[in-house]
Amino acid sequence: MKCVKVLLSTALMFAAAVSVAQDFSDPRFAAWGDTPEQRKENILTSNLLKEAVDARDYDMAAVYFQTLAQQAPSASEATFIRGAQIYSGKVQRARSLDEKKVMLDSLMSIYDLRVQYFPNSSNYGKAYVLARKANEYLTYNPSDREGVRRLYDEAVAAGLESGYGDLSEVALIYFKNLCDDYKMGLIYPDVLLTQYERLNPIFANNDPTVTERRSQFDTLFAASGVANCENLEEMFRVRIEAAPDDVDLLKQAVSLMAHANCDSPFFFEIAEKYYVLDPSSDTAMMLAQGFQAAGDYGKATTYLRETLAVETDPQKRGLLLVTISLNELAANRASAAATAATEARNLDPNNGMAYFALAQAYAAAASGCAGIDGQAVYWVAYDVMSQAANLLADDATYGPAARTMASNYRAHFPSAEELFFNELREGSRYTVTCGPASGISTTVRAR
């Protein structure tokens, strides 16, 4: 009651002020009513509406709003802004699902009226209002998935038509809900693919905020499950053929197809094209991994070495060198593998993987050495792999592998009889003369 008295007191003061200061027959007040008296009354009601909303007296405010919506709907956009505040509050305060539904329907109608009477508002406009409408519906009725999709679709359509500046935020929310619906089996794959292509241009902006949203947009798509290699190739092939030098398009296609572990000729073709247009160590590494997975170790090594050429971080260089060594091994180039592994070991003497690769490079060359020279290589390979096993003792994958390989190398040691016939004595020193281990001095041992 006290609140009502305050509102009435304020209104009376306002009425007294405007009666002296304003001539309501002036045409600029025409939207407030047909007669000066009606205009004055509606402006007074508008003031009462503001006061009631500020006081959160939504029941009283609703009465004022309904009056203005009927008698002066085109007078002020603030009427509908406050109307949305009123019914948003009423939705939150609803005591039953039925009441909540009625209040939510009223809230949605208010947004529609705002668009009807103020479609080209200089401050907001249709797209902004429809985005607000969709956000509120998602907040208050998230279980109506079809309704959520429909309202966001309308907001995006309005934004695309008008060039709404903050459309990327709306598009991202919409796409997230589409991905959720796809995972729940509520929409078909073609719907998600179509909307991805439709929304994609919205994120073609260098603004940092939009760039971050673009990353989220692509991450959602990649994780949706619909972004398989077949769908991605079909979607991007036509677009890339139309714009073969579009770096941003190539980057997007390569990123999504790499995330989906694609290994088709089309993927490698566009990935290499992207690397030519925008070379980077990350892209080179991605290409290297792709060619490695496809068994093309020559190309994999080429891109690894290009990455190595620009990498300055010692730890990353060590990792690259080990990877190069293992690829060279797979390509049956033992000497090149040993060179890369040795460089990695020199960078970090505690890099167990460097020893792991180096030992294999030595052992791989043993078959090319005749007689005792070939067997002597295994002494060196065993020593190096034993160091790898010690350094990788806590590695669940490579630790056991190193121990197994060391045991296998020991099995290739010459027998005591073979040592005798080659005039070698256990415990003496021997210098390897064949393969990449050539020049290394080791201890003579029998198996």
C-alpha positions in Angstrom: 0.0 0.0 0.0 2.9 2.3 0.9 4.4 1.6 -2.6 1.1 2.6 -4.3 1.0 5.8 -2.3 4.5 6.7 -3.3 3.8 5.9 -7.0 0.6 8.0 -6.9 2.4 10.9 -5.2 5.1 10.8 -7.8 2.6 10.7 -10.6 0.6 13.7 -9.2 3.9 15.7 -9.1 4.7 14.6 -12.6 1.2 15.5 -13.8 1.4 18.9 -12.3 4.7 19.5 -13.9 3.8 18.4 -17.4 0.5 20.3 -17.4 2.4 23.5 -17.1 5.4 22.7 -19.2 3.8 20.8 -22.2 1.3 21.6 -24.9 0.0 18.1 -25.8 -1.8 19.3 -28.9 1.7 19.6 -30.4 2.0 16.9 -33.3 5.1 15.5 -31.7 2.9 13.9 -29.0 0.6 12.4 -31.6 1.7 8.8 -30.9 0.5 9.1 -27.3 -3.2 9.5 -28.2 -5.9 11.1 -30.3 -6.6 14.0 -28.0 -4.4 16.2 -25.8 -6.1 14.8 -22.7 -5.4 11.2 -23.8 -1.8 12.0 -24.6 -1.3 13.6 -21.2 -2.9 10.6 -19.5 -0.8 8.1 -21.4 2.5 9.9 -20.7 1.5 9.9 -17.0 0.8 6.2 -17.3 4.3 5.7 -18.9 5.9 7.4 -15.9 3.9 5.3 -13.5 5.0 2.2 -15.5 8.7 3.2 -15.0 8.2 3.7 -11.3 6.4 0.4 -10.8 9.0 -1.5 -12.7 11.8 0.1 -10.7 10.0 -0.9 -7.6 9.5 -4.4 -8.9 5.7 -4.1 -8.4 5.1 -6.2 -11.5 1.3 -6.6 -10.9 0.7 -2.9 -10.9 3.2 -2.4 -13.7 1.4 -5.0 -15.8 -1.8 -2.9 -15.6 0.1 0.2 -16.8 1.8 -1.7 -19.6 -1.5 -3.2 -20.9 -3.0 0.3 -21.0 -0.1 1.7 -23.0 0.2 -1.4 -25.3 -3.5 -0.8 -26.3 -3.7 3.0 -26.4 -0.2 4.1 -27.4 1.9 1.1 -28.7 4.0 3.2 -31.1 4.8 6.0 -28.7 7.9 4.6 -27.0 10.0 1.6 -27.3 10.6 1.8 -23.6 7.1 0.6 -23.1 8.0 -2.8 -24.5 11.4 -2.9 -22.9 9.7 -2.5 -19.5 6.9 -4.9 -20.5 9.6 -7.6 -21.1 11.0 -6.8 -17.6 7.6 -7.2 -16.1 6.7 -10.5 -17.6 10.2 -12.0 -17.2 9.8 -11.3 -13.5 6.3 -12.9 -13.6 7.7 -16.0 -15.3 10.3 -16.3 -12.5 7.6 -15.8 -9.8 5.0 -18.2 -11.3 3.6 -20.6 -8.8 2.6 -23.3 -11.2 3.6 -24.7 -14.6 0.3 -23.4 -16.1 0.9 -19.9 -14.8 4.5 -20.0 -16.0 3.3 -21.0 -19.5 0.8 -18.1 -19.6 3.4 -15.6 -18.5 6.0 -16.9 -20.9 3.5 -16.7 -23.8 2.8 -13.1 -22.8 6.6 -12.3 -22.7 7.0 -13.7 -26.2 4.1 -11.6 -27.4 5.7 -8.5 -26.0 8.9 -9.1 -28.1 6.7 -9.6 -31.2 4.9 -6.3 -30.5 8.2 -4.6 -30.1 9.4 -5.8 -33.4 6.0 -4.9 -35.0 6.1 -1.3 -33.8 9.9 -0.7 -33.7 11.4 -2.9 -36.4 14.1 -0.4 -37.3 15.1 1.0 -33.9 18.4 2.9 -34.2 19.5 1.5 -30.9 18.4 -2.1 -31.2 16.3 -3.3 -34.2 14.6 -6.5 -35.1 17.6 -8.9 -34.9 18.6 -7.7 -31.4 15.0 -8.1 -30.1 14.5 -11.5 -31.6 17.9 -12.6 -30.1 16.6 -11.4 -26.7 13.4 -13.3 -27.3 15.3 -16.5 -28.2 17.6 -16.2 -25.2 14.7 -15.7 -22.8 12.8 -18.7 -24.2 15.9 -20.9 -23.9 16.2 -19.8 -20.3 12.6 -20.4 -19.3 11.6 -23.3 -21.5 14.8 -25.2 -22.5 12.9 -28.5 -22.9 11.0 -27.2 -26.0 13.8 -28.0 -28.4 11.8 -27.3 -31.5 10.7 -23.9 -30.1 14.3 -23.0 -29.2 15.6 -23.9 -32.7 12.8 -21.9 -34.3 13.3 -18.7 -32.3 17.1 -18.7 -32.8 16.6 -19.4 -36.5 14.4 -16.4 -36.8 16.9 -14.2 -34.9 19.8 -15.4 -37.2 17.7 -14.8 -40.3 16.9 -11.2 -39.1 20.6 -10.6 -38.3 21.8 -11.8 -41.7 19.2 -9.6 -43.4 20.1 -6.5 -41.4 23.8 -7.0 -40.8 23.4 -7.1 -37.1 26.8 -6.4 -35.5 26.7 -9.0 -32.7 25.2 -11.9 -34.7 28.2 -14.2 -34.0 27.1 -14.5 -30.3 23.5 -15.5 -31.4 24.8 -17.8 -34.0 27.1 -19.6 -31.6 24.3 -20.2 -29.0 22.1 -21.4 -31.8 24.7 -23.8 -33.2 25.5 -25.2 -29.7 21.8 -26.0 -29.3 21.7 -27.6 -32.8 24.7 -29.8 -31.8 23.0 -30.8 -28.6 19.8 -31.7 -30.5 21.8 -33.7 -33.0 23.5 -35.7 -30.2 20.0 -36.4 -28.7 18.7 -37.6 -32.1 16.3 -34.7 -32.5 17.6 -33.5 -35.9 19.2 -35.2 -38.9 22.8 -34.8 -39.9 21.9 -32.8 -43.0 20.2 -30.2 -40.8 23.4 -29.6 -38.8 25.6 -29.6 -41.9 23.3 -27.1 -43.7 23.3 -24.8 -40.6 27.0 -25.0 -40.3 27.5 -23.7 -43.8 24.8 -21.1 -43.3 26.3 -19.7 -40.1 29.9 -20.1 -41.1 30.2 -16.6 -42.9 29.0 -14.9 -39.7 32.4 -15.7 -38.1 34.5 -14.4 -41.0 35.7 -11.4 -39.0 39.1 -10.5 -37.6 37.7 -9.0 -34.4 39.3 -10.9 -31.5 35.9 -11.7 -29.9 34.5 -13.0 -33.2 37.7 -15.0 -33.7 37.3 -16.7 -30.4 33.7 -17.5 -31.2 34.8 -18.9 -34.5 37.1 -21.3 -32.6 34.3 -22.4 -30.4 32.0 -22.7 -33.4 34.5 -25.1 -35.2 35.1 -27.0 -32.0 31.4 -27.6 -31.5 31.2 -28.9 -35.1 34.2 -31.1 -34.9 32.9 -32.7 -31.7 29.3 -33.1 -32.9 30.0 -36.4 -34.6 28.6 -35.3 -37.9 31.9 -33.9 -39.0 33.2 -37.1 -40.5 35.6 -37.2 -43.4 33.1 -38.0 -46.1 30.7 -35.1 -45.0 33.6 -32.7 -44.7 35.1 -33.5 -48.1 31.7 -33.1 -49.7 31.1 -29.8 -48.0 34.5 -28.2 -48.6 35.3 -29.5 -52.1 32.9 -27.2 -53.9 33.8 -24.2 -51.8 37.5 -24.7 -52.3 37.1 -25.2 -56.0 35.3 -21.9 -56.1 37.9 -20.1 -54.0 41.2 -22.1 -54.2 43.4 -19.4 -52.7 41.1 -18.5 -49.8 43.5 -19.0 -46.9 40.8 -18.8 -44.2 38.7 -21.4 -46.0 41.6 -23.7 -46.4 42.6 -23.3 -42.8 39.1 -24.1 -41.6 38.9 -27.2 -43.9 42.3 -28.5 -42.9 41.6 -28.0 -39.2 38.3 -29.8 -39.2 39.5 -32.6 -41.4 42.6 -33.1 -39.3 40.5 -33.2 -36.1 38.4 -36.0 -37.9 41.7 -37.9 -38.6 41.1 -37.7 -42.4 43.7 -39.2 -44.6 42.2 -38.9 -48.1 44.1 -37.6 -51.1 41.8 -34.5 -51.0 42.8 -33.7 -47.4 46.5 -33.9 -48.2 46.0 -31.9 -51.3 44.4 -29.0 -49.5 46.7 -29.3 -46.5 49.8 -28.9 -48.7 48.1 -26.0 -50.5 47.4 -24.3 -47.2 51.0 -24.8 -46.1 52.3 -23.2 -49.3 50.0 -20.1 -48.8 50.6 -19.9 -45.0 53.6 -21.9 -43.9 53.8 -22.6 -40.1 55.5 -25.1 -37.9 52.0 -26.3 -36.6 50.8 -27.0 -40.1 54.0 -28.7 -41.1 53.8 -30.9 -38.0 50.2 -31.7 -38.8 51.1 -32.7 -42.4 54.0 -34.8 -41.1 51.7 -36.7 -38.7 49.2 -37.2 -41.5 51.8 -38.5 -44.0 53.3 -40.6 -41.3 49.9 -42.2 -40.5 49.4 -42.8 -44.2 52.8 -44.5 -44.5 54.4 -41.8 -46.6 57.5 -41.5 -44.5 59.4 -39.5 -47.1 56.9 -36.6 -47.1 56.5 -36.9 -43.4 60.2 -36.4 -42.9 60.2 -33.5 -45.3 57.6 -31.6 -43.3 59.3 -32.5 -40.0 62.5 -31.0 -41.2 60.8 -27.9 -42.3 59.3 -27.6 -38.8 62.7 -28.2 -37.3 64.2 -25.4 -39.4 62.1 -22.8 -37.7 61.8 -24.3 -34.2 64.0 -22.7 -31.5 62.7 -24.3 -28.3 65.3 -27.1 -27.3 62.7 -29.4 -25.9 60.5 -29.2 -29.0 63.6 -29.6 -31.2 64.4 -32.7 -29.3 61.0 -34.2 -29.9 61.1 -33.3 -33.6 64.5 -34.9 -34.0 63.3 -38.1 -32.4 60.3 -38.2 -34.6 62.4 -37.6 -37.7 64.7 -40.4 -36.6 61.8 -42.9 -36.2 60.4 -41.8 -39.6 63.9 -42.3 -41.2 64.0 -45.8 -39.7 60.6 -46.6 -41.1 61.9 -45.5 -44.5 65.0 -47.8 -44.1 67.4 -44.9 -43.8 69.4 -46.0 -40.8 72.3 -43.5 -41.1 69.9 -40.5 -41.4 67.9 -41.9 -38.4 71.1 -42.2 -36.3 72.2 -38.7 -37.2 68.8 -37.2 -36.1 68.8 -39.3 -32.9 72.4 -38.3 -32.0 71.5 -34.7 -32.4 68.5 -35.1 -30.1 70.7 -36.9 -27.5 73.3 -34.1 -27.7 70.5 -31.5 -27.0 69.4 -33.4 -23.9 71.5 -36.3 -22.6 68.6 -37.4 -20.4 66.2 -37.8 -23.4 65.4 -41.5 -23.2 63.6 -41.4 -26.5 66.7 -40.2 -28.3 68.6 -43.3 -27.0 65.6 -45.5 -28.0 65.7 -44.2 -31.6 69.5 -44.3 -31.8 69.8 -47.9 -30.7 67.3 -49.0 -33.3 69.2 -47.0 -36.0 72.4 -48.8 -35.0 70.7 -52.2 -35.0 69.0 -51.6 -38.3 72.4 -51.3 -40.0 73.8 -54.5 -38.6 72.5 -56.7 -41.4 74.6 -54.7 -43.9 77.8 -55.6 -42.1 79.5 -59.0 -42.6 80.7 -61.4 -40.0 81.8 -60.3 -36.6 81.4 -56.6 -37.7 77.7 -57.1 -37.9 77.5 -58.8 -34.5 79.6 -56.1 -32.9 77.0 -53.5 -33.9 74.6 -55.2 -31.5 77.0 -54.6 -28.6 76.6 -50.9 -29.2 72.9 -51.1 -29.9 72.4 -53.1 -26.6 74.4 -50.5 -24.6 72.4 -47.6 -26.0 69.0 -49.4 -25.6 69.9 -50.2 -22.0 70.4 -46.5 -21.4 67.0 -45.9 -23.0 65.4 -48.5 -20.7 66.9 -46.8 -17.6 65.8 -43.3 -18.7 62.3 -44.6 -19.7 61.8 -46.8 -16.6 58.7 -44.9 -15.6 57.2 -44.8 -19.1 54.5 -47.5 -19.3 54.8 -47.8 -23.1 58.4 -47.2 -24.0 60.1 -48.6 -20.9 59.0 -52.2 -21.4 59.6 -51.9 -25.2 63.2 -50.7 -24.5 63.9 -53.7 -22.2 62.5 -56.1 -24.7 64.6 -54.7 -27.5 67.7 -54.7 -25.4 67.1 -58.4 -24.7 66.7 -59.1 -28.4 69.9 -57.3 -29.2 71.8 -59.4 -26.7 70.5 -62.5 -28.4 72.5 -61.4 -31.5 75.8 -61.2 -29.6 78.5 -63.7 -30.9 78.9 -66.9 -29.1 82.1 -67.7 -27.1 83.1 -70.0 -29.9 82.7 -67.2 -32.5 84.8 -64.9 -30.3 87.5 -67.5 -30.2 87.6 -68.0 -33.9 87.8 -64.2 -34.4 90.6 -63.9 -31.8 88.5 -61.8 -29.5 88.5 -62.0 -25.7 85.5 -61.2 -23.5 86.1 -57.9 -21.6 88.5 -56.5 -24.2 87.7 -53.4 -26.2 86.5 -53.4 -29.8 85.9 -50.5 -32.2 83.0 -50.9 -34.6 83.9 -50.4 -38.3 80.6 -50.7 -40.1 77.4 -48.7 -40.3 76.3 -45.5 -38.4 78.0 -47.0 -35.2 81.3 -47.0 -37.0 84.1 -45.6 -34.8 82.4 -46.4 -31.5 84.5 -48.4 -29.0 82.6 -51.0 -27.0 83.2 -54.1 -24.8 83.5 -57.6 -26.2 80.8 -59.9 -24.9 79.4 -63.4 -25.6 75.7 -64.1 -25.6 
